[in-house]
Amino acid sequence: MAKNVTIAFNQGTIDSESALVRVYRSPDDTAWTEIGTSVVNTGNAADYVDLGPSDNGLADGTWYYRAAQEDSVPNLSAFGPSVSVTIDTTAPGAPSIATLTVGDFTP
């Protein structure tokens, strides 16, 4: 089952009262694709939910994210540091029982 990722932005790092934050995703921390935007207001942090390509969720693996702030001109800030998340939807293998021992039971 594919998963989504919620990205929370720290309002304390936003320069203006209302800022547009551009969100980027990469499968390898080098090839970046803009995946959406979020508006962050003073005193009000914001989230962005990545539903994956075509809104079908993210496949297993490591995904990287970074963001940049855009002002009203629009000038784009430098990118913040990238962060990563690992999606793992594979269930662990089933345990096996090595031996059974029958014992006496006395109530």
C-alpha positions as CSV (number, residue, x, y, z in Angstrom):
1,M,0.0,0.0,0.0
2,A,1.4,3.4,-1.0
3,K,1.7,6.1,1.5
4,N,1.5,9.9,1.7
5,V,3.8,12.3,3.5
6,T,2.8,15.4,5.5
7,I,5.4,18.2,5.5
8,A,5.1,20.8,8.3
9,F,6.6,24.3,7.9
10,N,8.0,26.2,10.8
11,Q,6.4,29.7,10.7
12,G,9.5,31.1,12.5
13,T,11.5,30.7,9.4
14,I,9.1,32.7,7.2
15,D,10.2,36.3,6.4
16,S,6.8,37.9,5.8
17,E,3.3,38.0,7.2
18,S,2.1,35.7,4.4
19,A,4.5,33.7,2.3
20,L,4.3,31.2,-0.5
21,V,6.4,28.2,0.1
22,R,7.3,26.0,-2.9
23,V,7.8,22.3,-2.1
24,Y,10.1,20.0,-4.0
25,R,10.6,16.2,-4.0
26,S,13.5,14.0,-5.2
27,P,14.0,10.2,-5.2
28,D,17.8,10.7,-4.9
29,D,18.5,14.2,-3.3
30,T,19.7,15.5,-6.7
31,A,16.9,15.5,-9.3
32,W,14.2,17.9,-7.8
33,T,10.6,18.3,-9.0
34,E,8.3,21.0,-7.7
35,I,5.3,19.2,-6.3
36,G,3.2,22.1,-4.9
37,T,2.9,25.2,-2.8
38,S,1.7,26.1,0.7
39,V,0.8,29.5,2.1
40,V,2.2,30.2,5.6
41,N,0.8,33.1,7.6
42,T,2.2,34.9,10.6
43,G,1.3,32.8,13.7
44,N,-0.1,30.0,11.7
45,A,2.1,27.2,10.6
46,A,1.1,25.3,7.5
47,D,1.4,21.7,6.2
48,Y,1.7,20.3,2.7
49,V,0.5,16.7,2.0
50,D,2.4,14.9,-0.7
51,L,0.1,12.3,-2.2
52,G,2.8,11.1,-4.6
53,P,2.8,11.0,-8.4
54,S,-0.7,11.3,-9.8
55,D,-2.1,11.2,-6.2
56,N,-1.5,7.5,-6.1
57,G,0.8,7.6,-3.0
58,L,4.5,7.2,-2.7
59,A,6.2,3.9,-3.5
60,D,8.6,2.2,-1.1
61,G,12.0,3.8,-0.8
62,T,13.6,7.0,0.4
63,W,12.2,10.3,-0.7
64,Y,13.8,13.7,-0.1
65,Y,12.1,17.1,0.3
66,R,13.2,20.7,0.3
67,A,11.4,24.1,0.2
68,A,12.0,27.7,-0.9
69,Q,10.1,30.8,0.0
70,E,8.7,33.2,-2.6
71,D,7.9,36.8,-2.1
72,S,5.4,39.0,-3.9
73,V,7.9,40.2,-6.7
74,P,8.4,37.0,-7.1
75,N,11.9,36.4,-5.8
76,L,12.7,32.8,-4.8
77,S,14.9,32.3,-1.7
78,A,17.7,29.8,-1.4
79,F,16.5,26.3,-0.7
80,G,16.4,25.1,2.9
81,P,18.3,21.9,3.7
82,S,16.7,18.7,2.4
83,V,15.0,16.2,4.7
84,S,14.3,12.6,3.9
85,V,11.6,10.0,4.8
86,T,11.7,6.3,4.1
87,I,8.5,4.6,3.0
88,D,8.4,0.9,3.9
89,T,5.0,-0.9,3.3
90,T,6.5,-4.4,3.2
91,A,5.3,-6.5,6.2
92,P,7.9,-8.5,8.0
93,G,8.1,-12.2,7.3
94,A,5.9,-14.6,9.3
95,P,7.5,-16.2,12.4
96,S,7.9,-19.9,12.5
97,I,7.6,-22.2,15.5
98,A,10.8,-24.3,16.0
99,T,9.5,-26.9,18.5
100,L,6.5,-27.8,20.6
101,T,6.8,-29.4,24.0
102,V,3.9,-31.0,25.8
103,G,4.0,-30.9,29.5
104,D,1.8,-32.0,32.4
105,F,-0.6,-29.6,33.9
106,T,-1.8,-29.9,37.5
107,P,-4.4,-27.4,38.7
